[in-house]
Amino acid sequence: MTVTVSFAWLDAADRSLGLPTYETPGAAGADLRANFGPDARDGVTIASGGRALIPTGLRIEIPHGYEVQIRPRSGLALKHGITLPNAPGTIDSDYRGPLGVIILNTGAESFQINHGDRIAQMVVAPVLQARFNLTEDLSDTDRGAGGFGSTGRN
């Protein structure tokens, strides 16, 4: 199934970087690129343990009934400890502001994010809204109230 997500450029964006792209035919996530304004094209260095909001140069319009999830890129996570502190980040269909990605450096070394680097991936997903109901009792299950490892290690 295909759904249309619309983008608008921010005034200072480098449009030559293009819109998010799926790098392979089977990709679930489209890559987002760092798109720094003209005064910051050298990028940013994130110290070990530090975090930064990285601009994409875009605003987004997501159809009602969908969300966009922002997720880390696995290669950056494995090789450098670069992740997203709120992963997956959710962008709601009624948001129209700038699209930025919060990057967290959990690695031992500082990490440089350059203009045009692929920094995260976005996944478009359907949304269901629940009806919440207060009740006196919940149904029983085999697991019951066991949590946090109660089903075993393997």
ZIHUQUI-V150074 format. One record per pair of residues at least 4 apart in sequence whose C-alpha atoms are under 7 Angstrom apart, sorted by the first residue. I is the first residue (numbers start at 1). GAP is how many residues later the second one is. D is the distance in whole Angstrom. If there is no record, write none. Layout:
I,GAP,D  I,GAP,D
This chain:
5,56,6  5,57,5  5,58,7  6,54,6  6,55,5  6,56,7  7,51,6  7,52,6  7,53,5  7,54,6  8,50,6  8,51,5  8,52,6  9,4,6  9,48,6  9,49,5  9,50,6  10,47,5  10,48,6  10,49,7  12,25,5  12,26,7  13,22,6  13,23,7  13,24,6  13,44,5  14,21,6  17,99,6  20,10,6  20,11,5  20,12,5  21,9,5  21,10,5  22,5,6  22,7,6  22,8,4  22,9,6  23,4,7  28,95,6  29,92,5  29,93,5  29,94,5  30,91,5  30,92,5  30,93,7  31,87,6  31,89,6  31,90,4  31,91,6  32,24,7  32,86,6  32,87,6  32,88,5  32,89,6  32,90,7  33,23,6  33,83,5  33,84,5  33,85,4  33,86,6  34,20,6  34,21,6  34,22,5  34,80,7  34,81,5  34,82,5  34,83,5  34,84,6  34,85,6  35,20,6  35,21,5  35,22,5  35,80,6  35,81,6  36,4,6  36,5,5  36,7,7  36,19,6  36,79,6  37,4,6  41,74,6  42,72,6  42,73,7  43,70,6  43,71,4  43,72,5  44,68,6  44,69,5  44,70,7  45,65,7  45,66,6  45,67,4  45,68,6  46,4,6  46,5,6  46,6,7  46,59,7  46,64,6  46,65,5  46,66,6  47,58,7  47,62,7  47,63,4  47,64,6  48,57,5  48,58,6  48,59,6  48,60,6  48,61,5  48,62,5  49,55,7  49,56,5  49,57,5  50,54,6  50,55,6  51,51,7  51,52,5  51,53,4  51,54,6  52,50,6  52,51,5  52,52,7  53,47,6  53,48,6  53,49,4  53,50,6  54,46,5  54,47,5  54,48,6  54,49,7  55,44,7  55,45,5  55,46,7  56,43,6  56,44,6  58,40,6  58,41,6  59,37,6  59,38,6  59,39,5  59,40,5  60,36,6  60,39,7  61,32,7  61,35,6  62,4,7  62,5,7  62,31,5  63,30,6  64,29,5  65,61,6  65,62,5  66,27,6  66,58,7  66,59,6  66,60,4  66,61,5  67,23,7  67,24,6  67,25,5  67,26,6  67,57,6  67,58,5  67,59,6  67,60,6  68,22,6  68,23,5  68,24,7  68,54,6  68,55,5  68,56,5  68,57,6  69,19,6  69,20,5  69,21,5  69,22,6  69,53,5  69,54,5  69,55,6  70,17,7  70,18,5  70,19,5  70,20,6  70,50,7  70,51,6  70,52,5  70,53,7  71,13,7  71,16,6  71,17,5  71,18,7  71,49,6  71,50,5  71,51,6  72,11,5  72,12,6  72,48,5  72,49,6  73,4,6  73,46,7  73,47,5  73,48,6  74,4,6  75,4,6  76,4,5  76,5,6  76,6,5  77,4,4  77,5,5  77,6,6  80,27,6  81,24,6  81,25,5  81,26,4  82,21,7  82,22,6  82,23,5  82,24,6  82,25,7  83,20,6  83,21,5  83,22,7  84,18,6  84,19,5  84,20,5  85,17,7  85,18,7  85,19,6  91,4,7  113,4,7  140,4,6  146,4,5  149,4,7
